[in-house]
Amino acid sequence: MGYKITIIIPVYNAEKTLERAIDSIINQSFDFNDIELILIDDNSNDGSREIINKYSEKYENVIKYFLEKNSGGPSKPRNIAIEKATGKYLMFMDNDDKLDSDYCETLFNAIDEEKADVVRCRYSYKFLDGVYSRPDASKERTILTNVIESGYPMWASIFNTKFIQQNNIRCPLCLAEDGYFTIVAYTKANKIIYLPNYYGYIHTVESEGVQSLGHTTKLNNFERVFEGYDLTIRYLEENNYDASYFFNNKIPRLYNAFFKFVGTKEEKIQILSMIRDYQLNYNYQINVPLLPWRILNNFVLNKKWTISIFICRIASVVYNHRNLKNFIFKRNFNLKFISKN
């Protein structure tokens, strides 16, 4: 059977939200019989496997794969699914996210009618108290510029499958793989369509207890993130794109990850040293976008480890307090309430 769309979901310990994600695909206005849904379980240890089996037994177009050993991230599951995909077009989804009912129809019509390689739409943010949208900050710039500067996630897009497969575009086996994949795909694409007024993808900010594919914030995970950033920056440089915005935009994200890290003082200094080295390894002017992170970063660059760790300890109290963190997130990004969940 020739499917029109293949949707890929890497799964890890998602028993609380996986059914909601799958049901949002089944209940699309787009005929579910025209969708190939590939679920790849990354050796979950909860009830995710049973959920996957239930849907694959009920629907012949739900394809299941179970990895015998956990890969530590979504790259390997996604790459396997890309190889197996038979749909004309390709979508990616996280196991705790959700699609609006007309998402597949809207993106399919756009890419099919325009004969594009990639179509991207907007996405909303799901918190426990409701769904929020973010104003479009990209009106004065092209979608390609925004992708290069930020490294967008792989979801909220539809790709031509032949374009992805023939150009051998895959996720690197590290973390921060989303940014690399989208930047490579968008820079190689001959035609990109952007839907600035359509918010069809609902991204879960508060994951209701679901463990991410990257698992916890571990020491070695930072090394894998730096590997992903380095691959992306090198790719941009080798293809004559300005990587300075991407380079600077990732510095606050590194600190946000550090705020979740639990370890010894020596381990914390080791990670802060890696953040410092990341910045000094490239010949870019350091320009951290946000003032609080800029202040912290100055201490790190000057190896003021004690005060840096103290500031991070205060920041982690805020970051790990749900209401405070959400308030700051919504305010920083000027999020607007759309609806209840």
N, C-alpha and C positions, 0 to 999 in steps of 0.2 A: 504493500500500500504506500502511495506517495503522500506523505504528510506535508501540510503547508507550513507548519511551525514545529520546531523542536524546542521544548523548554527544559532546561537543565537545573536541577536542584541538588547541590551537595548537602548531605544530611549528617549531623552529628548531635546526638542527645537532644532531639527536638520533639519529644513525645507530647509536650504541652502545646505546641503551635503548628506542627507539621500538617495535621488534618485541616486546620484552617487555611493554610497555604495551598494545599492541594485542592480543597473544595472551591477556593476562589478561582482556580483554573478550570475545574469541571463546570462551574456555573457561569462561564463566560458567554456573552452574546455570540461569540465566534463558536462554530460547531466543534465540540470537544473531540469528535471523531477525526477532525483534521489536525489534531495536535498530538504529537509524540512527546510524552512526559517521561524524562529519564531521571530516576532517583538513584543517587549513588551514596550508599551509607559508608561513612568513614570509621567503621568498627565501633558503632555506638554501644553503650552499656546500659541503656534504658529501654523503653518500649518502642523505639523508632523502627526497629526491624519488623516488629509485628504489624505496625501501621503500614509500612511499605508493602509487606506481603498481602495485607488485606486489599489494598487498592490494586496491586498487580494481578491478583486473582480475579478481581471483579472487572477490570478493564484490560483488554489486550494491548492497548496503546500506552499503558503504563509499564515502562521497562525498568527493571530493578537490577542493581549490581551491589554486591557487598564486598568491601575490602577486608581482607583477613587481618591486616595490621593497620593501625591508625597512622595516617600520613602527617598529622599535625597541622593541617591547613586545607583550604578548598582547592588548591592548585591541581593536585593529582586527580581527584574526582572529576573536576571540570574537564581536564585534558582527556581523560578516558571517554567522557560523554561526548566531547567534540568529535573524537574519532568515530564514535558509534552513531552520531546524529544522521538521520536520513531526511529530515524536514528541509524544505526549500529555504526557510529562514530560521534563525537561531536566537533564542532568548535565554537569559540567565535570571535566577531568582534565589534569594536566601531563604532558608528553611523556616524563618520566623516572620517573613514579610507576607504581604497580601496584594492582590491585584483588584483594581476596579473592574466592574463587570464588562466594560467595553474596551479594556486595555488591549487585548490581542487583536480585536477587530480594528481598532484605531491605528495601531502601529503596523499591522499587516497591510491595510489599505494604503497607508502612506508609502511604505517601502516598495510595495508591488506596483503602484501606479507611477511612482517617480523613478522606478528602476535604480534605486539608490543602493549603496553598499551598507549604509548605516542610517538608522533613524533613531533619534533620541527625544524623550519627552521629559517633563518635569516630574518631581516626586514629592509626596507629602511625608510628614513625620508623625508616627504613631506613638503617643505617650499613654500612660494608663488613664489619664483624664480626658483624652480625646485626640483628634487628628488635627495637625497644624500644617500650614503652607508657608513657604518662604518667598519673599518678593524676588523677582527676577533681576539679578545684578548684572546680567550679561547683555543687556539690550544694546549697548554701544560696541560690543565685541562679537566676534564670530564664535561659534560653538567650538571650532578647532582650537582657537586661542585659549578658551576656558579649560578645555580638556588638557592641553599642554601645561597650563599653569597649575592645575589642581590634581590631575590624574583621577578622573571620574571612576566611580564603581562600574562594574560590568552590567548591573541591572539598570532598568529604565531605558533600555536600548533594544533594538532588534537589528540583527546582522544578517547579511546574505551568507548562507552557510558555505556555498562554493567559494566565496571571497575569503572567508576565514580559513577554510581547509587548504585551498590552493596556495595561499600566502604563508601557510604553516604558522599561523598566529596562535600561540599557546600561552598558558600561564607559566611563568618561571616557578621552579620548585623552591619557593621561599615565601616570605610574607610580603605585604604591600604589593601583591601580584595584580590586583585590580587596576591600579594606576598604569602599570607597565602594559597590560593587555589592551586597555582602552586607548592609550597613547599610540601604540603600534598600529592598532586597527584604524584609528581615526586619521593618522598621518598617511597611511597607505590607501585609504579610501578615495575613490574618484569622485564620489558624490555623497554628501552628508545632508540629511534633512533634520531640522530641529523644530519641535512642536512646543513653542514657548508658553502656550496657554493651556496645555493639557497636563493635568496631574493624575496620571493613571496608575502610578506605582506607589504603594504605601510602605514606607520603610519603617521598621520597628526600632525605635530608640530605646524604649524600655522593653526588654525581651522576656519578661515574665518568667524568669528562672531558667531560660534556655542557655546552655553553655555554647559559646561561639566555636566555630571551627578552629580558631587559633588557640582555644582553650584559655588558660590563665596567662597572666603577664609574667613570663618566666625570663630568666637571664638570657637563655639561648634564643628566645624569640626576638629580642632586640637585635641580635646578630643577623637573624633572618630578615628582619625589617630593613636593616642597613643594606643588606645584599640586594633587596628589591629596589630600594631607592637608588643604589649605585647603578644597577642595570638600566633603570629608567633614565637617569641623568646621562650615562654614557651613550645610550641610544639617541637621545635628543642631540647631544653634542656631535655624534658621528653623522647625523642627518641634518646638521646646520640649523637646529632650532635653539632658541634661547632657553636654557634650562634654569636660569637664575630664579624665576618665580616659583617653579616647582621646588627647587632647592630650599628656598626660604619658607614656603608654605608648609613644609613638612616639619619644621622645627617645633612649633607649638604642639603638633600631634605626637612628637616624641616625648615631650614633657607630659602630655595628657596620659600617655601609656605608663610613664614612670610613676605618676601619682597612684596608680593601681598596684605598683610593685611592692611586695612584702619580702624583705630580706635583711641581711646584715648591713652594717655601715660600710663595710669593705665592698660588698656587692653593689651597693648604691653608688659609691664612688666610682666603681668600675663602669657602671652604666652611664653616669654623668660624664665620665672621661670619653666614652664612646660617642656621646652626643657632641662633645667638644671636638673630637677628632673628625667626626662627620663634617662639621662646618669648616675645619681647617684643611681638609683634604682637597677642597675645590678652590679654584681661583675666582670665587664670586664674592661680591660685597654682601656682608651679612646684614639683612634688613628684616628682622622678625616683625610680622604684621601687627601683633597685639602688644600693648604696653606692658601688662603684667608679665607676660612671657619674655619680653625684651629685658625687663629688669632682672629677672631670674637668669636669663641667658648671659648677661654681662658678668654675673658672679661666676657662672660655670666657665666661661671663657678665660677668666682670670684665676681659675683653680681655687676659688674660695669655697671649698667643699662643705665646711661646717655650716655656713650661712645658707648655702644652696640647699642642703638637706633640710635645714630648719624651715625654709620657705616652702619647700616641697611637702613637708609634713603638714603645714597649715593648709596648703592647697589641696592635699589629699583628703583632709577632713571635709572640705567643701565638696570636692569631686565625688566622694563616696556617700555624701548625704543627698538622697534622691531629690528632695524638694529644692534644696539650694542649687544643686547641679542643674536641674531642669529649668529653674528660674533664670539662671545665668545663660544657659543655652538658648532659651527662647528669646531672651532680651538681646543677646549678642547678634543673633541672626534675624531679629525682627519678625519672629514667627507670628502668624495670624491664625486664630482658632477657626477651624472649618466645621467640625462636627464632633459629636460623641462617638466613641468606638462602635 
